[in-house]
Amino acid sequence: MPILARASSYGDAKKRHRKRAHAKINVMENFRDFQLGPDPFGRTWHARFKYLQTGISIRHSDSVDVCFVIESGDEKAQKVVVLSHPAIREFSKRTGRLISDTWCSRMAACKLRQVTENGEDLDKEYLTITQREMEEYDAAIRKWETEWVRTHAA
């Protein structure tokens, strides 16, 4: 099954997640519908992408906001990962990285995974990606992209 294929059901995704070695990059397989955790309390979360839009239109913020809905049992929460627009422009200029909606969504999924697994800021609705985290997550995304091309390009 291709790495980027959508899970046919929530149960299938859960089974595949358990079979693979745990790594932050697993989230790259599908940033729209994926598993998180376990969190510090042992819960596993199901995350679904809700939207990506510029923060200026909803919060008067110069940012890109990526929203996910996460669920674990009866608990449900909305998390908005915030990427500073000036920071991603500077990052792009410095590294040559092309910034796209997909890249921003993958960065946000990495942040959501980190917050969930570490329990840091888990109570916050808005999660900001720092410059250091941007570097770390982009390195993981580049590694995944290189590996994916190596194993899937003919």
Secondary structure, 3 states (H helix, E strand, C coil): CCCCCCCCCHHHHHHHHHHCCCCHHHHHHCCCEEEECCCCCCCCEEEEEEEEEECHHHHCCCEEEEEEEEEECCEEEEEEEEEEHHHHHHHHHHHCCCCCHHHHHHHHHHHHHHHHHHCCCCCCCEEECCHHHHHHHHHHHHHHHHHHHHHHCC
